Amino acid sequence: MRSFYHFAMAFRGTKKPDDQSRLADWMFHEHNFPKHSTSYDEVSSYLELYSPFPNAISIFDQLWEIYQMNEVE
């Protein structure tokens, strides 16, 4: 199973930035982000401590649902 970080990198660098791409770009530049994690709790806990913008956790939850669907297939 690939890590959540690896999955989220597909959302980086969009020409018209949205919250998903902003979160992915932040994750890329955040050196201490748990880049190898496949654990919801680990990534969520990190974001609760270091959230880059007000709705980052809700965006993470949306992306996590997509991540789970893609990794199960």
PQR file with spaces between the fields and no chain letter, atoms N, CA, C, O and H, PARSE charges and radii, in Angstrom:
ATOM       1  N    MET     1       0.850   -1.182    0.000 -0.4000 1.5000
ATOM       2  CA   MET     1       0.000    0.000    0.000 -0.0000 2.0000
ATOM       3  C    MET     1       0.893    1.242    0.000  0.5500 1.7000
ATOM       4  O    MET     1       1.812    1.360    0.811 -0.5500 1.4000
ATOM       5  N    ARG     2       0.614    2.143   -0.900 -0.4000 1.5000
ATOM       6  CA   ARG     2       1.428    3.367   -0.924 -0.0000 2.0000
ATOM       7  C    ARG     2       0.992    4.303    0.202  0.5500 1.7000
ATOM       8  O    ARG     2      -0.131    4.217    0.700 -0.5500 1.4000
ATOM       9  H    ARG     2      -0.132    2.047   -1.559  0.4000 1.0000
ATOM      10  N    SER     3       1.871    5.169    0.580 -0.4000 1.5000
ATOM      11  CA   SER     3       1.584    6.092    1.681 -0.0000 2.0000
ATOM      12  C    SER     3       0.581    7.158    1.242  0.5500 1.7000
ATOM      13  O    SER     3       0.389    7.409    0.052 -0.5500 1.4000
ATOM      14  H    SER     3       2.783    5.239    0.176  0.4000 1.0000
ATOM      15  N    PHE     4      -0.052    7.775    2.243 -0.4000 1.5000
ATOM      16  CA   PHE     4      -0.979    8.864    1.952 -0.0000 2.0000
ATOM      17  C    PHE     4      -0.241   10.008    1.264  0.5500 1.7000
ATOM      18  O    PHE     4      -0.758   10.618    0.328 -0.5500 1.4000
ATOM      19  H    PHE     4       0.104    7.571    3.209  0.4000 1.0000
ATOM      20  N    TYR     5       0.961   10.291    1.731 -0.4000 1.5000
ATOM      21  CA   TYR     5       1.773   11.355    1.141 -0.0000 2.0000
ATOM      22  C    TYR     5       1.971   11.102   -0.354  0.5500 1.7000
ATOM      23  O    TYR     5       1.793   12.005   -1.171 -0.5500 1.4000
ATOM      24  H    TYR     5       1.381    9.796    2.491  0.4000 1.0000
ATOM      25  N    HIS     6       2.338    9.878   -0.701 -0.4000 1.5000
ATOM      26  CA   HIS     6       2.573    9.538   -2.106 -0.0000 2.0000
ATOM      27  C    HIS     6       1.295    9.748   -2.917  0.5500 1.7000
ATOM      28  O    HIS     6       1.343   10.296   -4.018 -0.5500 1.4000
ATOM      29  H    HIS     6       2.483    9.144   -0.037  0.4000 1.0000
ATOM      30  N    PHE     7       0.172    9.322   -2.386 -0.4000 1.5000
ATOM      31  CA   PHE     7      -1.114    9.536   -3.040 -0.0000 2.0000
ATOM      32  C    PHE     7      -1.388   11.031   -3.236  0.5500 1.7000
ATOM      33  O    PHE     7      -1.783   11.456   -4.322 -0.5500 1.4000
ATOM      34  H    PHE     7       0.134    8.876   -1.492  0.4000 1.0000
ATOM      35  N    ALA     8      -1.179   11.818   -2.191 -0.4000 1.5000
ATOM      36  CA   ALA     8      -1.512   13.243   -2.222 -0.0000 2.0000
ATOM      37  C    ALA     8      -0.652   14.042   -3.201  0.5500 1.7000
ATOM      38  O    ALA     8      -1.064   15.111   -3.652 -0.5500 1.4000
ATOM      39  H    ALA     8      -0.858   11.473   -1.309  0.4000 1.0000
ATOM      40  N    MET     9       0.522   13.543   -3.531 -0.4000 1.5000
ATOM      41  CA   MET     9       1.400   14.272   -4.445 -0.0000 2.0000
ATOM      42  C    MET     9       0.784   14.424   -5.832  0.5500 1.7000
ATOM      43  O    MET     9       1.216   15.276   -6.607 -0.5500 1.4000
ATOM      44  H    MET     9       0.857   12.674   -3.165  0.4000 1.0000
ATOM      45  N    ALA    10      -0.209   13.617   -6.150 -0.4000 1.5000
ATOM      46  CA   ALA    10      -0.907   13.747   -7.437 -0.0000 2.0000
ATOM      47  C    ALA    10      -1.702   15.059   -7.513  0.5500 1.7000
ATOM      48  O    ALA    10      -2.093   15.484   -8.600 -0.5500 1.4000
ATOM      49  H    ALA    10      -0.560   12.924   -5.520  0.4000 1.0000
ATOM      50  N    PHE    11      -1.936   15.692   -6.376 -0.4000 1.5000
ATOM      51  CA   PHE    11      -2.717   16.930   -6.328 -0.0000 2.0000
ATOM      52  C    PHE    11      -1.839   18.183   -6.351  0.5500 1.7000
ATOM      53  O    PHE    11      -2.360   19.298   -6.365 -0.5500 1.4000
ATOM      54  H    PHE    11      -1.618   15.347   -5.493  0.4000 1.0000
ATOM      55  N    ARG    12      -0.533   18.013   -6.355 -0.4000 1.5000
ATOM      56  CA   ARG    12       0.390   19.155   -6.331 -0.0000 2.0000
ATOM      57  C    ARG    12       0.451   19.882   -7.657  0.5500 1.7000
ATOM      58  O    ARG    12       0.167   19.321   -8.715 -0.5500 1.4000
ATOM      59  H    ARG    12      -0.110   17.107   -6.343  0.4000 1.0000
ATOM      60  N    GLY    13       0.829   21.146   -7.571 -0.4000 1.5000
ATOM      61  CA   GLY    13       1.211   21.926   -8.742 -0.0000 2.0000
ATOM      62  C    GLY    13       0.129   22.183   -9.760  0.5500 1.7000
ATOM      63  O    GLY    13       0.418   22.235  -10.955 -0.5500 1.4000
ATOM      64  H    GLY    13       1.060   21.602   -6.711  0.4000 1.0000
ATOM      65  N    THR    14      -1.096   22.343   -9.334 -0.4000 1.5000
ATOM      66  CA   THR    14      -2.146   22.639  -10.302 -0.0000 2.0000
ATOM      67  C    THR    14      -2.025   24.086  -10.777  0.5500 1.7000
ATOM      68  O    THR    14      -1.556   24.954  -10.041 -0.5500 1.4000
ATOM      69  H    THR    14      -1.330   22.300   -8.363  0.4000 1.0000
ATOM      70  N    LYS    15      -2.449   24.331  -12.004 -0.4000 1.5000
ATOM      71  CA   LYS    15      -2.375   25.687  -12.547 -0.0000 2.0000
ATOM      72  C    LYS    15      -3.308   26.641  -11.818  0.5500 1.7000
ATOM      73  O    LYS    15      -3.013   27.826  -11.663 -0.5500 1.4000
ATOM      74  H    LYS    15      -2.831   23.626  -12.601  0.4000 1.0000
ATOM      75  N    LYS    16      -4.441   26.102  -11.373 -0.4000 1.5000
ATOM      76  CA   LYS    16      -5.398   26.910  -10.611 -0.0000 2.0000
ATOM      77  C    LYS    16      -5.481   26.279   -9.216  0.5500 1.7000
ATOM      78  O    LYS    16      -6.276   25.364   -9.002 -0.5500 1.4000
ATOM      79  H    LYS    16      -4.680   25.139  -11.499  0.4000 1.0000
ATOM      80  N    PRO    17      -4.669   26.759   -8.269 -0.5600 1.5000
ATOM      81  CA   PRO    17      -4.615   26.126   -6.948  0.2800 2.0000
ATOM      82  C    PRO    17      -5.970   26.086   -6.241  0.5500 1.7000
ATOM      83  O    PRO    17      -6.741   27.046   -6.270 -0.5500 1.4000
ATOM      84  N    ASP    18      -6.229   24.953   -5.612 -0.4000 1.5000
ATOM      85  CA   ASP    18      -7.401   24.800   -4.760 -0.0000 2.0000
ATOM      86  C    ASP    18      -6.910   24.285   -3.409  0.5500 1.7000
ATOM      87  O    ASP    18      -5.705   24.135   -3.207 -0.5500 1.4000
ATOM      88  H    ASP    18      -5.603   24.174   -5.589  0.4000 1.0000
ATOM      89  N    ASP    19      -7.822   24.015   -2.493 -0.4000 1.5000
ATOM      90  CA   ASP    19      -7.404   23.584   -1.163 -0.0000 2.0000
ATOM      91  C    ASP    19      -6.669   22.248   -1.185  0.5500 1.7000
ATOM      92  O    ASP    19      -5.739   22.043   -0.406 -0.5500 1.4000
ATOM      93  H    ASP    19      -8.801   24.136   -2.658  0.4000 1.0000
ATOM      94  N    GLN    20      -7.072   21.347   -2.059 -0.4000 1.5000
ATOM      95  CA   GLN    20      -6.385   20.056   -2.152 -0.0000 2.0000
ATOM      96  C    GLN    20      -4.935   20.238   -2.606  0.5500 1.7000
ATOM      97  O    GLN    20      -4.026   19.617   -2.054 -0.5500 1.4000
ATOM      98  H    GLN    20      -7.828   21.514   -2.692  0.4000 1.0000
ATOM      99  N    SER    21      -4.726   21.079   -3.599 -0.4000 1.5000
ATOM     100  CA   SER    21      -3.356   21.307   -4.069 -0.0000 2.0000
ATOM     101  C    SER    21      -2.545   22.099   -3.047  0.5500 1.7000
ATOM     102  O    SER    21      -1.341   21.881   -2.911 -0.5500 1.4000
ATOM     103  H    SER    21      -5.464   21.583   -4.047  0.4000 1.0000
ATOM     104  N    ARG    22      -3.191   23.012   -2.329 -0.4000 1.5000
ATOM     105  CA   ARG    22      -2.489   23.758   -1.278 -0.0000 2.0000
ATOM     106  C    ARG    22      -2.010   22.815   -0.180  0.5500 1.7000
ATOM     107  O    ARG    22      -0.888   22.945    0.310 -0.5500 1.4000
ATOM     108  H    ARG    22      -4.169   23.189   -2.439  0.4000 1.0000
ATOM     109  N    LEU    23      -2.860   21.868    0.205 -0.4000 1.5000
ATOM     110  CA   LEU    23      -2.462   20.907    1.226 -0.0000 2.0000
ATOM     111  C    LEU    23      -1.338   20.017    0.716  0.5500 1.7000
ATOM     112  O    LEU    23      -0.375   19.767    1.441 -0.5500 1.4000
ATOM     113  H    LEU    23      -3.772   21.762   -0.193  0.4000 1.0000
ATOM     114  N    ALA    24      -1.443   19.543   -0.495 -0.4000 1.5000
ATOM     115  CA   ALA    24      -0.393   18.694   -1.069 -0.0000 2.0000
ATOM     116  C    ALA    24       0.934   19.448   -1.182  0.5500 1.7000
ATOM     117  O    ALA    24       1.988   18.893   -0.872 -0.5500 1.4000
ATOM     118  H    ALA    24      -2.226   19.746   -1.083  0.4000 1.0000
ATOM     119  N    ASP    25       0.889   20.687   -1.616 -0.4000 1.5000
ATOM     120  CA   ASP    25       2.108   21.493   -1.709 -0.0000 2.0000
ATOM     121  C    ASP    25       2.725   21.709   -0.330  0.5500 1.7000
ATOM     122  O    ASP    25       3.943   21.639   -0.171 -0.5500 1.4000
ATOM     123  H    ASP    25       0.032   21.138   -1.868  0.4000 1.0000
ATOM     124  N    TRP    26       1.885   21.970    0.659 -0.4000 1.5000
ATOM     125  CA   TRP    26       2.390   22.144    2.027 -0.0000 2.0000
ATOM     126  C    TRP    26       3.042   20.858    2.524  0.5500 1.7000
ATOM     127  O    TRP    26       4.123   20.893    3.111 -0.5500 1.4000
ATOM     128  H    TRP    26       0.895   22.027    0.530  0.4000 1.0000
ATOM     129  N    MET    27       2.380   19.716    2.286 -0.4000 1.5000
ATOM     130  CA   MET    27       2.941   18.430    2.708 -0.0000 2.0000
ATOM     131  C    MET    27       4.319   18.207    2.076  0.5500 1.7000
ATOM     132  O    MET    27       5.236   17.707    2.728 -0.5500 1.4000
ATOM     133  H    MET    27       1.501   19.688    1.809  0.4000 1.0000
ATOM     134  N    PHE    28       4.452   18.577    0.817 -0.4000 1.5000
ATOM     135  CA   PHE    28       5.719   18.408    0.105 -0.0000 2.0000
ATOM     136  C    PHE    28       6.837   19.203    0.769  0.5500 1.7000
ATOM     137  O    PHE    28       7.966   18.722    0.875 -0.5500 1.4000
ATOM     138  H    PHE    28       3.708   18.983    0.287  0.4000 1.0000
ATOM     139  N    HIS    29       6.530   20.406    1.212 -0.4000 1.5000
ATOM     140  CA   HIS    29       7.539   21.283    1.800 -0.0000 2.0000
ATOM     141  C    HIS    29       7.721   21.088    3.302  0.5500 1.7000
ATOM     142  O    HIS    29       8.686   21.593    3.875 -0.5500 1.4000
ATOM     143  H    HIS    29       5.613   20.797    1.126  0.4000 1.0000
ATOM     144  N    GLU    30       6.815   20.368    3.944 -0.4000 1.5000
ATOM     145  CA   GLU    30       6.873   20.132    5.387 -0.0000 2.0000
ATOM     146  C    GLU    30       7.802   18.942    5.661  0.5500 1.7000
ATOM     147  O    GLU    30       7.411   17.790    5.474 -0.5500 1.4000
ATOM     148  H    GLU    30       6.031   19.957    3.479  0.4000 1.0000
ATOM     149  N    HIS    31       9.020   19.223    6.100 -0.4000 1.5000
ATOM     150  CA   HIS    31      10.035   18.177    6.250 -0.0000 2.0000
ATOM     151  C    HIS    31       9.689   17.113    7.282  0.5500 1.7000
ATOM     152  O    HIS    31      10.138   15.974    7.157 -0.5500 1.4000
ATOM     153  H    HIS    31       9.338   20.159    6.252  0.4000 1.0000
ATOM     154  N    ASN    32       8.910   17.450    8.288 -0.4000 1.5000
ATOM     155  CA   ASN    32       8.584   16.491    9.334 -0.0000 2.0000
ATOM     156  C    ASN    32       7.257   15.769    9.113  0.5500 1.7000
ATOM     157  O    ASN    32       6.840   14.974    9.954 -0.5500 1.4000
ATOM     158  H    ASN    32       8.545   18.375    8.390  0.4000 1.0000
ATOM     159  N    PHE    33       6.604   16.032    8.010 -0.4000 1.5000
ATOM     160  CA   PHE    33       5.350   15.345    7.724 -0.0000 2.0000
ATOM     161  C    PHE    33       5.612   13.837    7.649  0.5500 1.7000
ATOM     162  O    PHE    33       6.627   13.416    7.095 -0.5500 1.4000
ATOM     163  H    PHE    33       6.943   16.678    7.326  0.4000 1.0000
ATOM     164  N    PRO    34       4.697   13.012    8.208 -0.5600 1.5000
ATOM     165  CA   PRO    34       4.902   11.555    8.181  0.2800 2.0000
ATOM     166  C    PRO    34       4.706   10.978    6.770  0.5500 1.7000
ATOM     167  O    PRO    34       3.651   10.430    6.452 -0.5500 1.4000
ATOM     168  N    LYS    35       5.720   11.110    5.954 -0.4000 1.5000
ATOM     169  CA   LYS    35       5.638   10.796    4.525 -0.0000 2.0000
ATOM     170  C    LYS    35       5.481    9.312    4.198  0.5500 1.7000
ATOM     171  O    LYS    35       5.076    8.969    3.088 -0.5500 1.4000
ATOM     172  H    LYS    35       6.577   11.555    6.212  0.4000 1.0000
ATOM     173  N    HIS    36       5.788    8.450    5.122 -0.4000 1.5000
ATOM     174  CA   HIS    36       5.685    7.012    4.851 -0.0000 2.0000
ATOM     175  C    HIS    36       4.458    6.382    5.499  0.5500 1.7000
ATOM     176  O    HIS    36       4.278    5.165    5.455 -0.5500 1.4000
ATOM     177  H    HIS    36       6.117    8.729    6.024  0.4000 1.0000
ATOM     178  N    SER    37       3.629    7.205    6.093 -0.4000 1.5000
ATOM     179  CA   SER    37       2.501    6.691    6.864 -0.0000 2.0000
ATOM     180  C    SER    37       1.314    6.286    5.991  0.5500 1.7000
ATOM     181  O    SER    37       0.992    6.926    4.990 -0.5500 1.4000
ATOM     182  H    SER    37       3.774    8.194    6.129  0.4000 1.0000
ATOM     183  N    THR    38       0.682    5.196    6.416 -0.4000 1.5000
ATOM     184  CA   THR    38      -0.596    4.770    5.842 -0.0000 2.0000
ATOM     185  C    THR    38      -1.672    4.813    6.930  0.5500 1.7000
ATOM     186  O    THR    38      -2.763    4.273    6.753 -0.5500 1.4000
ATOM     187  H    THR    38       0.944    4.675    7.229  0.4000 1.0000
ATOM     188  N    SER    39      -1.361    5.450    8.039 -0.4000 1.5000
ATOM     189  CA   SER    39      -2.244    5.497    9.199 -0.0000 2.0000
ATOM     190  C    SER    39      -3.017    6.819    9.260  0.5500 1.7000
ATOM     191  O    SER    39      -2.426    7.898    9.309 -0.5500 1.4000
ATOM     192  H    SER    39      -0.474    5.889    8.183  0.4000 1.0000
ATOM     193  N    TYR    40      -4.336    6.712    9.257 -0.4000 1.5000
ATOM     194  CA   TYR    40      -5.180    7.899    9.383 -0.0000 2.0000
ATOM     195  C    TYR    40      -4.839    8.658   10.656  0.5500 1.7000
ATOM     196  O    TYR    40      -4.677    9.878   10.630 -0.5500 1.4000
ATOM     197  H    TYR    40      -4.816    5.836    9.217  0.4000 1.0000
ATOM     198  N    ASP    41      -4.729    7.939   11.769 -0.4000 1.5000
ATOM     199  CA   ASP    41      -4.485    8.582   13.061 -0.0000 2.0000
ATOM     200  C    ASP    41      -3.171    9.346   13.088  0.5500 1.7000
ATOM     201  O    ASP    41      -3.102   10.449   13.631 -0.5500 1.4000
ATOM     202  H    ASP    41      -4.860    6.948   11.790  0.4000 1.0000
ATOM     203  N    GLU    42      -2.136    8.771   12.509 -0.4000 1.5000
ATOM     204  CA   GLU    42      -0.827    9.433   12.510 -0.0000 2.0000
ATOM     205  C    GLU    42      -0.860   10.725   11.695  0.5500 1.7000
ATOM     206  O    GLU    42      -0.387   11.764   12.155 -0.5500 1.4000
ATOM     207  H    GLU    42      -2.192    7.876   12.067  0.4000 1.0000
ATOM     208  N    VAL    43      -1.408   10.661   10.504 -0.4000 1.5000
ATOM     209  CA   VAL    43      -1.457   11.847    9.639 -0.0000 2.0000
ATOM     210  C    VAL    43      -2.409   12.895   10.222  0.5500 1.7000
ATOM     211  O    VAL    43      -2.093   14.084   10.237 -0.5500 1.4000
ATOM     212  H    VAL    43      -1.792    9.817   10.130  0.4000 1.0000
ATOM     213  N    SER    44      -3.554   12.457   10.691 -0.4000 1.5000
ATOM     214  CA   SER    44      -4.530   13.373   11.273 -0.0000 2.0000
ATOM     215  C    SER    44      -3.967   14.086   12.508  0.5500 1.7000
ATOM     216  O    SER    44      -4.154   15.292   12.670 -0.5500 1.4000
ATOM     217  H    SER    44      -3.811   11.490   10.679  0.4000 1.0000
ATOM     218  N    SER    45      -3.292   13.352   13.360 -0.4000 1.5000
ATOM     219  CA   SER    45      -2.684   13.948   14.561 -0.0000 2.0000
ATOM     220  C    SER    45      -1.646   14.997   14.182  0.5500 1.7000
ATOM     221  O    SER    45      -1.573   16.060   14.798 -0.5500 1.4000
ATOM     222  H    SER    45      -3.140   12.373   13.229  0.4000 1.0000
ATOM     223  N    TYR    46      -0.850   14.692   13.170 -0.4000 1.5000
ATOM     224  CA   TYR    46       0.157   15.659   12.715 -0.0000 2.0000
ATOM     225  C    TYR    46      -0.526   16.931   12.221  0.5500 1.7000
ATOM     226  O    TYR    46      -0.108   18.039   12.559 -0.5500 1.4000
ATOM     227  H    TYR    46      -0.910   13.829   12.670  0.4000 1.0000
ATOM     228  N    LEU    47      -1.568   16.769   11.428 -0.4000 1.5000
ATOM     229  CA   LEU    47      -2.271   17.944   10.897 -0.0000 2.0000
ATOM     230  C    LEU    47      -2.972   18.739   11.995  0.5500 1.7000
ATOM     231  O    LEU    47      -3.074   19.962   11.903 -0.5500 1.4000
ATOM     232  H    LEU    47      -1.907   15.869   11.153  0.4000 1.0000
ATOM     233  N    GLU    48      -3.447   18.068   13.011 -0.4000 1.5000
ATOM     234  CA   GLU    48      -4.074   18.794   14.120 -0.0000 2.0000
ATOM     235  C    GLU    48      -3.067   19.700   14.828  0.5500 1.7000
ATOM     236  O    GLU    48      -3.424   20.770   15.320 -0.5500 1.4000
ATOM     237  H    GLU    48      -3.365   17.074   13.085  0.4000 1.0000
ATOM     238  N    LEU    49      -1.829   19.270   14.874 -0.4000 1.5000
ATOM     239  CA   LEU    49      -0.781   20.075   15.516 -0.0000 2.0000
ATOM     240  C    LEU    49      -0.224   21.173   14.614  0.5500 1.7000
ATOM     241  O    LEU    49       0.094   22.266   15.083 -0.5500 1.4000
ATOM     242  H    LEU    49      -1.540   18.400   14.474  0.4000 1.0000
ATOM     243  N    TYR    50      -0.109   20.882   13.334 -0.4000 1.5000
ATOM     244  CA   TYR    50       0.598   21.791   12.420 -0.0000 2.0000
ATOM     245  C    TYR    50      -0.245   22.216   11.215  0.5500 1.7000
ATOM     246  O    TYR    50       0.304   22.479   10.145 -0.5500 1.4000
ATOM     247  H    TYR    50      -0.368   19.995   12.953  0.4000 1.0000
ATOM     248  N    SER    51      -1.540   22.285   11.371 -0.4000 1.5000
ATOM     249  CA   SER    51      -2.435   22.602   10.265 -0.0000 2.0000
ATOM     250  C    SER    51      -1.996   23.874    9.536  0.5500 1.7000
ATOM     251  O    SER    51      -1.839   24.922   10.163 -0.5500 1.4000
ATOM     252  H    SER    51      -1.986   22.072   12.240  0.4000 1.0000
ATOM     253  N    PRO    52      -1.797   23.791    8.218 -0.5600 1.5000
ATOM     254  CA   PRO    52      -1.299   24.944    7.464  0.2800 2.0000
ATOM     255  C    PRO    52      -2.344   26.015    7.166  0.5500 1.7000
ATOM     256  O    PRO    52      -1.980   27.160    6.895 -0.5500 1.4000
ATOM     257  N    PHE    53      -3.631   25.676    7.210 -0.4000 1.5000
ATOM     258  CA   PHE    53      -4.696   26.647    6.984 -0.0000 2.0000
ATOM     259  C    PHE    53      -5.968   26.125    7.645  0.5500 1.7000
ATOM     260  O    PHE    53      -6.063   24.934    7.940 -0.5500 1.4000
ATOM     261  H    PHE    53      -3.927   24.746    7.430  0.4000 1.0000
ATOM     262  N    PRO    54      -6.944   26.995    7.880 -0.5600 1.5000
ATOM     263  CA   PRO    54      -8.106   26.646    8.717  0.2800 2.0000
ATOM     264  C    PRO    54      -8.864   25.367    8.346  0.5500 1.7000
ATOM     265  O    PRO    54      -9.235   24.611    9.244 -0.5500 1.4000
ATOM     266  N    ASN    55      -9.101   25.103    7.089 -0.4000 1.5000
ATOM     267  CA   ASN    55      -9.883   23.917    6.726 -0.0000 2.0000
ATOM     268  C    ASN    55      -9.031   22.747    6.236  0.5500 1.7000
ATOM     269  O    ASN    55      -9.541   21.852    5.561 -0.5500 1.4000
ATOM     270  H    ASN    55      -8.799   25.717    6.360  0.4000 1.0000
ATOM     271  N    ALA    56      -7.758   22.746    6.564 -0.4000 1.5000
ATOM     272  CA   ALA    56      -6.858   21.687    6.100 -0.0000 2.0000
ATOM     273  C    ALA    56      -7.292   20.306    6.581  0.5500 1.7000
ATOM     274  O    ALA    56      -7.152   19.327    5.847 -0.5500 1.4000
ATOM     275  H    ALA    56      -7.345   23.473    7.113  0.4000 1.0000
ATOM     276  N    ILE    57      -7.808   20.213    7.784 -0.4000 1.5000
ATOM     277  CA   ILE    57      -8.203   18.898    8.304 -0.0000 2.0000
ATOM     278  C    ILE    57      -9.428   18.368    7.560  0.5500 1.7000
ATOM     279  O    ILE    57      -9.513   17.168    7.297 -0.5500 1.4000
ATOM     280  H    ILE    57      -7.921   21.008    8.380  0.4000 1.0000
ATOM     281  N    SER    58     -10.364   19.228    7.222 -0.4000 1.5000
ATOM     282  CA   SER    58     -11.518   18.746    6.448 -0.0000 2.0000
ATOM     283  C    SER    58     -11.096   18.344    5.035  0.5500 1.7000
ATOM     284  O    SER    58     -11.629   17.381    4.484 -0.5500 1.4000
ATOM     285  H    SER    58     -10.295   20.203    7.435  0.4000 1.0000
ATOM     286  N    ILE    59     -10.151   19.065    4.448 -0.4000 1.5000
ATOM     287  CA   ILE    59      -9.623   18.691    3.131 -0.0000 2.0000
ATOM     288  C    ILE    59      -8.909   17.350    3.237  0.5500 1.7000
ATOM     289  O    ILE    59      -9.062   16.493    2.367 -0.5500 1.4000
ATOM     290  H    ILE    59      -9.717   19.847    4.896  0.4000 1.0000
ATOM     291  N    PHE    60      -8.132   17.165    4.296 -0.4000 1.5000
ATOM     292  CA   PHE    60      -7.466   15.891    4.525 -0.0000 2.0000
ATOM     293  C    PHE    60      -8.494   14.765    4.599  0.5500 1.7000
ATOM     294  O    PHE    60      -8.300   13.714    3.988 -0.5500 1.4000
ATOM     295  H    PHE    60      -8.007   17.862    5.003  0.4000 1.0000
ATOM     296  N    ASP    61      -9.580   14.967    5.336 -0.4000 1.5000
ATOM     297  CA   ASP    61     -10.614   13.931    5.454 -0.0000 2.0000
ATOM     298  C    ASP    61     -11.201   13.572    4.091  0.5500 1.7000
ATOM     299  O    ASP    61     -11.453   12.400    3.810 -0.5500 1.4000
ATOM     300  H    ASP    61      -9.738   15.821    5.832  0.4000 1.0000
ATOM     301  N    GLN    62     -11.416   14.570    3.251 -0.4000 1.5000
ATOM     302  CA   GLN    62     -11.923   14.311    1.896 -0.0000 2.0000
ATOM     303  C    GLN    62     -10.918   13.502    1.084  0.5500 1.7000
ATOM     304  O    GLN    62     -11.278   12.528    0.423 -0.5500 1.4000
ATOM     305  H    GLN    62     -11.211   15.522    3.478  0.4000 1.0000
ATOM     306  N    LEU    63      -9.660   13.915    1.142 -0.4000 1.5000
ATOM     307  CA   LEU    63      -8.621   13.196    0.409 -0.0000 2.0000
ATOM     308  C    LEU    63      -8.428   11.782    0.952  0.5500 1.7000
ATOM     309  O    LEU    63      -8.168   10.851    0.190 -0.5500 1.4000
ATOM     310  H    LEU    63      -9.367   14.706    1.679  0.4000 1.0000
ATOM     311  N    TRP    64      -8.556   11.624    2.269 -0.4000 1.5000
ATOM     312  CA   TRP    64      -8.389   10.301    2.866 -0.0000 2.0000
ATOM     313  C    TRP    64      -9.442    9.328    2.332  0.5500 1.7000
ATOM     314  O    TRP    64      -9.135    8.164    2.076 -0.5500 1.4000
ATOM     315  H    TRP    64      -8.767   12.381    2.887  0.4000 1.0000
ATOM     316  N    GLU    65     -10.672    9.797    2.163 -0.4000 1.5000
ATOM     317  CA   GLU    65     -11.725    8.937    1.616 -0.0000 2.0000
ATOM     318  C    GLU    65     -11.366    8.470    0.207  0.5500 1.7000
ATOM     319  O    GLU    65     -11.553    7.301   -0.129 -0.5500 1.4000
ATOM     320  H    GLU    65     -10.921   10.743    2.371  0.4000 1.0000
ATOM     321  N    ILE    66     -10.856    9.374   -0.610 -0.4000 1.5000
ATOM     322  CA   ILE    66     -10.442    9.022   -1.973 -0.0000 2.0000
ATOM     323  C    ILE    66      -9.261    8.050   -1.913  0.5500 1.7000
ATOM     324  O    ILE    66      -9.220    7.061   -2.644 -0.5500 1.4000
ATOM     325  H    ILE    66     -10.704   10.324   -0.338  0.4000 1.0000
ATOM     326  N    TYR    67      -8.317    8.341   -1.044 -0.4000 1.5000
ATOM     327  CA   TYR    67      -7.149    7.481   -0.845 -0.0000 2.0000
ATOM     328  C    TYR    67      -7.585    6.063   -0.489  0.5500 1.7000
ATOM     329  O    TYR    67      -7.091    5.100   -1.076 -0.5500 1.4000
ATOM     330  H    TYR    67      -8.349    9.144   -0.450  0.4000 1.0000
ATOM     331  N    GLN    68      -8.500    5.928    0.460 -0.4000 1.5000
ATOM     332  CA   GLN    68      -8.969    4.612    0.883 -0.0000 2.0000
ATOM     333  C    GLN    68      -9.638    3.876   -0.275  0.5500 1.7000
ATOM     334  O    GLN    68      -9.397    2.683   -0.466 -0.5500 1.4000
ATOM     335  H    GLN    68      -8.901    6.710    0.937  0.4000 1.0000
ATOM     336  N    MET    69     -10.468    4.563   -1.046 -0.4000 1.5000
ATOM     337  CA   MET    69     -11.139    3.922   -2.181 -0.0000 2.0000
ATOM     338  C    MET    69     -10.130    3.459   -3.230  0.5500 1.7000
ATOM     339  O    MET    69     -10.274    2.374   -3.793 -0.5500 1.4000
ATOM     340  H    MET    69     -10.663    5.532   -0.891  0.4000 1.0000
ATOM     341  N    ASN    70      -9.117    4.275   -3.492 -0.4000 1.5000
ATOM     342  CA   ASN    70      -8.113    3.914   -4.500 -0.0000 2.0000
ATOM     343  C    ASN    70      -7.209    2.781   -4.040  0.5500 1.7000
ATOM     344  O    ASN    70      -6.789    1.962   -4.857 -0.5500 1.4000
ATOM     345  H    ASN    70      -9.001    5.156   -3.034  0.4000 1.0000
ATOM     346  N    GLU    71      -6.906    2.718   -2.772 -0.4000 1.5000
ATOM     347  CA   GLU    71      -5.991    1.697   -2.272 -0.0000 2.0000
ATOM     348  C    GLU    71      -6.682    0.346   -2.094  0.5500 1.7000
ATOM     349  O    GLU    71      -6.019   -0.690   -2.081 -0.5500 1.4000
ATOM     350  H    GLU    71      -7.247    3.384   -2.109  0.4000 1.0000
ATOM     351  N    VAL    72      -7.992    0.350   -1.959 -0.4000 1.5000
ATOM     352  CA   VAL    72      -8.720   -0.913   -1.804 -0.0000 2.0000
ATOM     353  C    VAL    72      -8.880   -1.618   -3.142  0.5500 1.7000
ATOM     354  O    VAL    72      -8.883   -2.848   -3.202 -0.5500 1.4000
ATOM     355  H    VAL    72      -8.531    1.192   -1.969  0.4000 1.0000
ATOM     356  N    GLU    73      -9.009   -0.863   -4.191 -0.4000 1.5000
ATOM     357  CA   GLU    73      -9.220   -1.435   -5.540 -0.0000 2.0000
ATOM     358  C    GLU    73      -8.032   -2.210   -6.028  0.5500 1.7000
ATOM     359  O    GLU    73      -8.058   -2.746   -7.136 -0.5500 1.4000
ATOM     360  H    GLU    73      -9.006    0.136   -4.143  0.4000 1.0000
